[in-house]
Amino acid sequence: MIVNGLSKSKRLNNSVALHYRLGNVDDIDAVFSLNQQSFSEAWSKKSLLDVMLAGFDLYICEDGDLLIAYLLSQDILDETHIMQIAVLPDYQRQGIGRQLTQWLFNNKSEQSLILLEVRASNKGAQAMYQGLGFQHIGTRKAYYKARNIGETPENAIVMQYMTSRKII
Ligand SMILES: CC(C)(COP(=O)(O)OP(=O)(O)OC[C@H]1O[C@@H](n2cnc3c(N)ncnc32)[C@H](O)[C@@H]1OP(=O)(O)O)[C@@H](O)C(=O)NCCC(=O)NCCS
């Protein structure tokens, strides 16, 4: 699979068929590449491999052979944590992040909660989560390390989505 090579914005139209599927360890190279493009604190390839082997779930969206988005989640008891979600920049704002998260909701309907942390400055991601029904439930102070010398660490906004499952 390839994750680069797009030089101009790729606007989707009805003729473009995106393919959503569960990922596996064979997708690590493509996920690693998109991970590096998307996060200032990118994970190493080994970390990604370790979490896949530990049973994290990987949801993928492809345009042909091109990996254009992924969502990585971890189940902890009856909670599911969204660890990472990323959409290739040329494919953003076309509903793909929302689609991947809704797919997670469907797959995890037996869980009680879906949780995540997001940078306080990442208003776009927060808007997507709010639109999907997540609520801001707290703040973790200085959760993200400073990106550069002289900068301060950044707070994380903690967001929660209650599934319809009742906790007994
Ligand atoms: C956050 C991210 C995954 C969103 O994916 P996406 O496919 O672009 O999002 P969608 O197109 O599904 O957006 C759904 C809604 O969320 C909101 N939204 C998404 N991105 C937004 C932005 N940059 N600014 C404002 N609102 C935004 C909008 O309400 C949007 O609906 P609209 O386009 O009809 O207005 C993507 O921007 C990304 O990969 N960012 C880099 C990595 C990252 O920040 N991950 C999240 C870490 S918690």
The ligand as a Gaussian input file, in Angstrom:
#p B3LYP/6-31G(d) Opt

LIG

0 1
 C       -9.607000      15.253000      12.963000
 C       -9.737000      14.504000      11.619000
 C       -9.552000      12.992000      11.886000
 C      -11.130000      14.762000      11.038000
 O      -11.319000      13.938000       9.905000
 P      -12.167000      14.437000       8.648000
 O      -12.415000      13.268000       7.776000
 O      -11.512000      15.609000       8.042000
 O      -13.508000      14.911000       9.374000
 P      -14.990000      14.897000       8.727000
 O      -14.923000      15.347000       7.321000
 O      -15.622000      13.589000       9.003000
 O      -15.661000      16.042000       9.597000
 C      -16.902000      15.869000      10.238000
 C      -17.255000      17.196000      10.900000
 O      -16.292000      17.519000      11.914000
 C      -16.034000      18.940000      11.913000
 N      -14.680000      19.200000      11.453000
 C      -13.770000      18.298000      10.991000
 N      -12.599000      18.906000      10.730000
 C      -12.770000      20.223000      11.027000
 C      -11.931000      21.358000      10.977000
 N      -10.656000      21.265000      10.562000
 N      -12.422000      22.540000      11.371000
 C      -13.696000      22.650000      11.821000
 N      -14.557000      21.602000      11.882000
 C      -14.096000      20.408000      11.501000
 C      -17.049000      19.530000      10.944000
 O      -18.230000      19.784000      11.676000
 C      -17.263000      18.380000       9.977000
 O      -18.477000      18.448000       9.301000
 P      -18.612000      19.398000       7.984000
 O      -17.412000      19.142000       7.117000
 O      -19.888000      18.920000       7.377000
 O      -18.647000      20.806000       8.498000
 C       -8.682000      15.007000      10.594000
 O       -8.765000      16.415000      10.531000
 C       -7.256000      14.627000      10.910000
 O       -6.787000      13.535000      10.535000
 N       -6.502000      15.503000      11.607000
 C       -5.109000      15.236000      11.951000
 C       -4.991000      14.193000      13.053000
 C       -5.854000      14.546000      14.257000
 O       -5.900000      15.694000      14.699000
 N       -6.523000      13.525000      14.815000
 C       -7.393000      13.686000      15.967000
 C       -6.623000      13.486000      17.208000
 S       -7.721000      13.364000      18.618000

